[in-house]
Amino acid sequence: MLKIRLQRTGRENTPTYRIVVAEKSAPAKGKFLEIVGHYLPARDPVILEHREERITHWISKGAIPSDTVARILAKKGMKGLDKYFQKYAKQRPKGEEPAAQAEAPKAEIPKAEAPKEEAPKAEAPAPEAKESSDTETKEG
């Protein structure tokens, strides 16, 4: 299976990439079939040079662009790459997870309403007893 992917080149802390067509199982810095472009994200105006006709040729032959390559090329104006975007699940903020879990037990509450109403009545006197013991220690 052929992939159109980025191949990192350049010095440390100065990434530059080649956009290459390579076998999926080939090493990341290994053998490739063709260089179809360059991507230089570290430059002030980001540079993207690509040969659109060669990329469409390889896609017609069955090459699949990586998610990153598809997004970069789509931003540059190349059409028909939306189907290669991966769908990422959005992470929920930490505060929302317990709220989602709390909604599920609410559906079960109508089945067992009677026992749950009795439980708060039993708990109510207990805090009052604690308050009275606290006042005794403060006064004494």
C-alpha positions as CSV (number, residue, x, y, z in Angstrom):
1,M,0.0,0.0,0.0
2,L,1.4,3.4,-1.0
3,K,1.3,6.4,1.3
4,I,1.9,10.1,0.7
5,R,3.6,11.2,3.9
6,L,6.1,13.6,5.4
7,Q,9.8,12.7,5.6
8,R,11.7,14.8,8.1
9,T,14.9,16.4,7.1
10,G,16.8,19.4,8.4
11,R,18.9,20.2,11.5
12,E,17.9,19.8,15.1
13,N,15.2,22.3,16.1
14,T,14.8,23.4,12.4
15,P,12.4,20.9,10.9
16,T,11.9,20.7,7.1
17,Y,9.9,18.0,5.5
18,R,9.8,16.3,2.1
19,I,6.4,15.2,0.9
20,V,7.1,11.7,-0.5
21,V,5.3,8.7,-2.0
22,A,6.5,5.6,-0.2
23,E,5.5,2.1,0.6
24,K,3.6,2.1,3.9
25,S,6.0,-0.5,5.4
26,A,9.1,1.4,4.3
27,P,11.1,3.2,7.1
28,A,10.2,6.8,7.8
29,K,13.7,8.0,6.6
30,G,14.1,5.2,4.2
31,K,13.3,4.3,0.6
32,F,10.6,6.3,-1.3
33,L,9.3,6.3,-4.9
34,E,9.1,10.0,-5.6
35,I,9.4,13.4,-3.9
36,V,6.2,15.4,-4.7
37,G,6.9,18.5,-2.5
38,H,8.6,20.2,0.4
39,Y,7.1,21.7,3.6
40,L,9.1,24.2,5.7
41,P,7.0,25.0,8.8
42,A,9.9,26.8,10.7
43,R,10.0,29.7,8.2
44,D,8.2,32.9,9.0
45,P,5.8,32.6,6.1
46,V,5.4,28.8,6.1
47,I,6.6,27.4,2.8
48,L,4.8,24.6,1.0
49,E,5.8,23.6,-2.5
50,H,4.1,20.7,-4.1
51,R,3.4,19.2,-7.5
52,E,-0.4,18.9,-7.5
53,E,-0.5,16.9,-10.8
54,R,1.8,14.3,-9.4
55,I,-0.1,14.0,-6.1
56,T,-3.4,13.5,-7.9
57,H,-1.6,11.0,-10.2
58,W,-0.5,8.9,-7.2
59,I,-3.9,9.2,-5.4
60,S,-5.5,7.9,-8.6
61,K,-3.0,4.9,-8.5
62,G,-4.2,4.1,-4.9
63,A,-1.8,6.1,-2.7
64,I,-3.4,7.4,0.5
65,P,-2.2,10.7,1.9
66,S,-1.5,10.8,5.6
67,D,-3.8,12.9,7.8
68,T,-1.2,15.6,8.1
69,V,-0.4,15.8,4.4
70,A,-4.1,15.9,3.5
71,R,-4.7,18.8,5.9
72,I,-1.7,20.7,4.8
73,L,-2.6,20.3,1.1
74,A,-6.3,21.1,1.7
75,K,-5.3,24.4,3.4
76,K,-3.2,25.2,0.3
77,G,-6.3,24.8,-1.8
78,M,-6.2,21.2,-3.1
79,K,-9.6,19.7,-3.5
80,G,-10.9,16.2,-2.7
81,L,-8.8,15.5,0.3
82,D,-11.5,15.8,3.0
83,K,-12.2,12.1,2.9
84,Y,-8.6,11.4,4.1
85,F,-9.0,13.5,7.3
86,Q,-9.1,11.4,10.5
87,K,-11.9,12.0,12.9
88,Y,-10.5,12.8,16.4
89,A,-12.6,12.4,19.5
90,K,-12.7,15.7,21.4
91,Q,-11.4,15.4,25.0
92,R,-13.9,16.5,27.6
93,P,-12.8,18.9,30.3
94,K,-12.2,17.0,33.6
95,G,-15.2,18.7,35.2
96,E,-17.7,17.2,32.7
97,E,-16.9,13.5,33.2
98,P,-18.6,13.2,36.6
99,A,-21.6,15.1,35.3
100,A,-22.0,12.6,32.5
101,Q,-21.7,9.7,35.0
102,A,-24.3,11.4,37.3
103,E,-26.9,11.6,34.5
104,A,-27.0,7.8,34.1
105,P,-28.1,7.1,37.8
106,K,-30.8,9.7,37.5
107,A,-32.7,7.5,35.1
108,E,-32.8,4.7,37.8
109,I,-34.0,7.0,40.6
110,P,-37.8,6.7,39.9
111,K,-37.6,2.9,40.5
112,A,-36.2,3.3,44.0
113,E,-37.6,6.7,45.1
114,A,-39.1,5.5,48.4
115,P,-35.9,4.1,50.0
116,K,-33.9,7.1,49.0
117,E,-36.3,9.5,50.5
118,E,-36.0,7.7,53.9
119,A,-32.2,7.9,53.8
120,P,-31.9,11.7,53.8
121,K,-34.3,11.9,56.9
122,A,-32.0,9.5,58.7
123,E,-28.9,11.5,57.8
124,A,-30.4,14.9,58.8
125,P,-30.2,14.4,62.6
126,A,-26.6,13.2,62.4
127,P,-25.1,16.6,61.3
128,E,-27.1,18.4,64.1
129,A,-25.5,16.1,66.6
130,K,-22.1,16.9,65.3
131,E,-22.8,20.7,65.6
132,S,-23.9,20.4,69.2
133,S,-20.7,18.5,70.1
134,D,-18.7,21.2,68.4
135,T,-20.4,23.9,70.4
136,E,-19.7,22.0,73.7
137,T,-16.0,21.9,73.0
138,K,-15.9,25.6,72.1
139,E,-17.7,26.6,75.3
140,G,-15.7,24.4,77.6
